Amino acid sequence: MKKITKHIYILLLVILSLIGCNEDPEYFTLETPVDQMNIEASVDDLILLKEDKTKDAITFSWSEAADRGVDLVYYFRLYHSEMTDLQSELIQVGTDSYSITFTVNELNDLLASWNILPGDEATIEAEVLAVSEDSPKYMKPEISITQFSVVGYDIANTLYLTVVSKFGVERTTKLNEITTGSDIYYLSEEYEEGTKFRFSRNFDVTWPAYVMGVDNTTLELEDEGAQMFTVPKTGKYVMTVNVADLSLKFLDVYNSPTGVIAVVGDAVSDIGWDAGKAVQQSVLVQEDVINHPEIISYTGNFAFNSPGDQNAFKFVGNAYWGDGLYAEIANSNPLDENQLSVTTDGAGDKKWVLTEDFESGLYTLELNLNTMKIALKKQ
């Protein structure tokens, strides 16, 4: 009888356990806090400029989170709106701080770390979280999100020239930096009168741009619509753009048909009257494109030979005596400041002639292609 009773008791326990297993489990749902922080960005769209890298780019501010009876700590992060795995570090802002600011350089470094190319626009989510860190039970953080777009810059020195024709057609080209890291650029090109131009750091986004400052030798960074530089007359120009000190040298210069200007004559000891040798060994070249892009020069020995020689020199453009440059006055003295002018008029084959009291030796002969004057300087 006892065995039967025991078996019945066990059977009842099994039945009760089975009934218990068929009941629906009870789940606990954590409350999602309503956003009361309402984060805002100081700007919606940003174009970052290298010149402003130490300046503040954007500030995010928010209101105090809802009071949930516990101390809250605010955290902040940025992440790409489409590629959400691209995230900034999670920044602890504090318990009573309601804003955070990023500099231009900080934002640009973040874009670079995400492999966002300079000039490409990225849409970024800014998220602030109010987190309970001392609650005895877990509480979902209150979250607030806003969005902004940003375009970064190339950390290397890069400058683009945008030329606007008289008909409004724009053309943008990259300029060559003279020395790496100098932020100084050089270009030689022909332009038509009335052409306008500006400089920017971005090939695709050419405003804001460096345009004319207080005069046509200074640069200022301005927004679209500012006064650009204007070409005063049709011709060949040299330009040196110095972003480092915000200056511009833009000068019209003589354009040699052959691209060569060489000094020739018996006053040039190593050359003589040999045009073929001159275009090989005594070509004038630019020596200082930063400060004087309009000046070319040749350094060599100049001498007064004897009263019976010509003791003269002029310029040739090729080995066949073509495309020459001459003294404006026949038998000009290259040391007389009133006889230094240069002309393309070959009538009379006018030259510069050394006088008997000329001190022979090493000289640098300079030709200013803007003023069309020479200078002979003893070394």
PAVEXVO-426569 format. One record per residue (C-alpha): x, y, z. Coordinates in steps of 0.05 Angstrom, whole numbers, padded with zeros to 5 digits, always signed. Example, Ala and Ser with C-alpha at 12.3 -4.5 7.8 and 13.67 -1.06 7.14 Angstrom:
% residues 2
+00246-00090+00156;+00273-00021+00143;
This chain:
% residues 379
+00000+00000+00000;+00057+00047+00017;+00090+00032-00050;+00026+00048-00087;+00018+00114-00049;+00091+00133-00065;+00082+00119-00139;+00019+00160-00141;+00055+00218-00107;+00113+00215-00157;+00063+00214-00214;+00029+00276-00188;+00095+00312-00184;+00111+00295-00256;+00043+00318-00279;+00050+00384-00241;+00119+00395-00270;+00094+00384-00341;+00037+00432-00329;+00088+00483-00304;+00131+00475-00367;+00073+00493-00412;+00063+00561-00380;+00090+00622-00418;+00155+00650-00387;+00153+00719-00358;+00199+00769-00393;+00223+00837-00367;+00226+00894-00417;+00273+00951-00400;+00245+01020-00410;+00276+01061-00467;+00283+01133-00442;+00252+01188-00483;+00304+01235-00511;+00302+01299-00471;+00374+01320-00487;+00359+01341-00559;+00431+01347-00583;+00446+01401-00633;+00506+01417-00678;+00531+01488-00687;+00532+01477-00763;+00500+01428-00810;+00551+01429-00866;+00626+01437-00861;+00683+01446-00910;+00748+01439-00872;+00807+01482-00892;+00879+01468-00875;+00891+01542-00859;+00840+01536-00803;+00866+01472-00773;+00875+01500-00703;+00807+01534-00703;+00742+01505-00675;+00703+01470-00729;+00638+01447-00695;+00606+01446-00626;+00553+01398-00602;+00508+01418-00544;+00451+01385-00508;+00403+01393-00450;+00406+01355-00384;+00380+01284-00388;+00317+01262-00352;+00323+01254-00277;+00320+01179-00263;+00341+01183-00190;+00413+01164-00203;+00477+01200-00223;+00487+01203-00298;+00552+01207-00338;+00552+01235-00409;+00590+01200-00464;+00598+01223-00536;+00619+01191-00602;+00617+01203-00677;+00604+01150-00730;+00593+01147-00805;+00519+01147-00822;+00525+01091-00874;+00587+01053-00852;+00570+01050-00779;+00631+01009-00762;+00671+01073-00774;+00669+01104-00705;+00708+01152-00662;+00729+01133-00593;+00676+01138-00539;+00691+01202-00502;+00671+01212-00430;+00646+01283-00426;+00629+01284-00352;+00571+01289-00304;+00553+01362-00312;+00581+01380-00381;+00531+01391-00437;+00575+01406-00498;+00636+01383-00535;+00678+01418-00589;+00722+01391-00645;+00776+01430-00681;+00785+01429-00756;+00847+01386-00749;+00813+01336-00703;+00755+01326-00751;+00802+01320-00811;+00845+01269-00775;+00782+01229-00760;+00762+01229-00833;+00832+01208-00853;+00831+01150-00803;+00766+01126-00836;+00800+01131-00905;+00751+01184-00928;+00786+01218-00987;+00800+01293-00984;+00744+01328-01021;+00693+01273-01011;+00632+01291-00969;+00616+01247-00910;+00552+01246-00870;+00566+01235-00796;+00521+01219-00737;+00537+01253-00670;+00511+01214-00610;+00509+01232-00537;+00492+01179-00484;+00470+01192-00412;+00493+01130-00375;+00477+01108-00303;+00540+01080-00274;+00521+01072-00200;+00451+01043-00205;+00441+00975-00170;+00406+00950-00233;+00419+00960-00306;+00384+01021-00338;+00384+01035-00412;+00421+01100-00428;+00383+01160-00454;+00408+01173-00525;+00405+01234-00570;+00430+01237-00642;+00441+01291-00694;+00473+01291-00763;+00520+01336-00802;+00561+01332-00866;+00635+01348-00874;+00688+01352-00929;+00761+01343-00908;+00826+01368-00937;+00892+01337-00959;+00943+01342-00902;+00997+01350-00954;+01006+01420-00984;+00961+01423-01045;+00937+01483-01084;+00891+01488-01144;+00884+01545-01194;+00814+01558-01221;+00814+01600-01284;+00749+01632-01307;+00747+01655-01380;+00711+01717-01404;+00653+01671-01422;+00648+01642-01353;+00680+01575-01368;+00719+01548-01309;+00782+01505-01311;+00817+01479-01250;+00889+01453-01248;+00937+01431-01194;+00997+01475-01182;+01068+01450-01169;+01097+01464-01100;+01167+01494-01110;+01197+01459-01050;+01161+01405-01010;+01131+01434-00948;+01141+01507-00969;+01068+01519-00989;+01095+01562-01047;+01074+01546-01118;+01096+01567-01188;+01065+01568-01257;+01080+01599-01324;+01023+01604-01374;+00990+01648-01427;+00925+01683-01410;+00875+01727-01446;+00856+01796-01421;+00796+01795-01374;+00808+01724-01350;+00796+01716-01275;+00827+01667-01227;+00828+01643-01155;+00863+01589-01114;+00834+01534-01070;+00855+01472-01031;+00804+01427-01064;+00796+01406-01137;+00721+01394-01132;+00703+01448-01082;+00737+01512-01105;+00703+01559-01055;+00723+01585-01005;+00783+01609-01045;+00844+01653-01041;+00826+01716-01079;+00853+01787-01084;+00868+01820-01017;+00883+01893-01007;+00916+01894-01076;+00936+01846-01132;+00998+01823-01094;+00962+01796-01032;+00917+01737-01018;+00855+01731-00975;+00812+01670-00962;+00740+01688-00979;+00673+01656-00994;+00641+01651-01062;+00627+01718-01095;+00691+01753-01071;+00733+01792-01120;+00780+01747-01159;+00846+01766-01193;+00839+01793-01264;+00888+01787-01322;+00902+01859-01345;+00925+01843-01416;+00935+01783-01462;+01004+01751-01457;+01049+01703-01422;+01052+01707-01346;+01093+01678-01290;+01061+01670-01222;+01088+01652-01154;+01034+01638-01102;+01060+01641-01031;+01005+01615-00986;+01054+01615-00928;+01055+01691-00926;+00992+01704-00968;+01028+01738-01026;+01024+01733-01101;+01073+01752-01156;+01036+01754-01223;+01076+01786-01278;+01071+01789-01354;+01136+01769-01387;+01169+01765-01455;+01153+01699-01488;+01212+01672-01528;+01186+01637-01592;+01236+01582-01581;+01234+01580-01505;+01309+01594-01505;+01347+01658-01491;+01423+01653-01493;+01477+01705-01489;+01529+01707-01545;+01588+01751-01564;+01663+01759-01556;+01652+01795-01490;+01629+01728-01463;+01696+01693-01454;+01672+01621-01456;+01624+01629-01515;+01648+01680-01567;+01607+01691-01630;+01584+01619-01633;+01507+01615-01631;+01507+01540-01631;+01552+01538-01571;+01512+01593-01537;+01445+01555-01539;+01482+01496-01507;+01524+01531-01455;+01501+01602-01441;+01425+01597-01436;+01394+01643-01384;+01353+01607-01332;+01309+01623-01272;+01347+01622-01207;+01297+01650-01157;+01225+01633-01176;+01201+01649-01105;+01223+01722-01104;+01237+01738-01177;+01202+01691-01225;+01209+01744-01279;+01285+01744-01279;+01330+01696-01317;+01406+01697-01313;+01473+01670-01336;+01537+01670-01295;+01603+01667-01331;+01667+01705-01349;+01660+01772-01384;+01721+01809-01410;+01745+01868-01451;+01792+01836-01500;+01826+01891-01541;+01806+01956-01575;+01804+01920-01642;+01751+01870-01620;+01676+01883-01615;+01677+01868-01539;+01602+01860-01546;+01544+01814-01531;+01470+01804-01548;+01419+01747-01543;+01399+01692-01591;+01339+01645-01590;+01369+01588-01631;+01433+01564-01663;+01417+01600-01728;+01417+01671-01699;+01341+01674-01699;+01293+01703-01648;+01346+01748-01619;+01342+01804-01568;+01382+01868-01576;+01403+01932-01542;+01353+01988-01553;+01411+02035-01566;+01472+02016-01609;+01536+02005-01570;+01500+02008-01503;+01543+02006-01440;+01517+01947-01397;+01539+01985-01334;+01501+02049-01351;+01432+02047-01319;+01405+02088-01376;+01427+02038-01429;+01399+01972-01403;+01335+01967-01444;+01323+01906-01488;+01285+01902-01553;+01264+01849-01603;+01278+01898-01660;+01339+01870-01696;+01348+01930-01742;+01421+01951-01739;+01440+01890-01697;+01449+01934-01636;+01491+01905-01580;+01519+01920-01511;+01593+01938-01513;+01644+01935-01457;+01689+01995-01448;+01765+01994-01439;+01759+02007-01364;+01714+01946-01355;+01740+01900-01300;+01742+01830-01330;+01720+01772-01287;+01660+01731-01265;+01593+01765-01274;+01520+01748-01271;+01480+01775-01329;+01406+01783-01311;+01349+01794-01359;+01283+01819-01329;+01229+01791-01375;+01177+01838-01346;+01214+01905-01350;+01257+01881-01409;+01321+01907-01378;+01388+01875-01364;+01435+01879-01304;+01508+01858-01305;+01533+01844-01234;+01604+01829-01213;+01611+01765-01170;
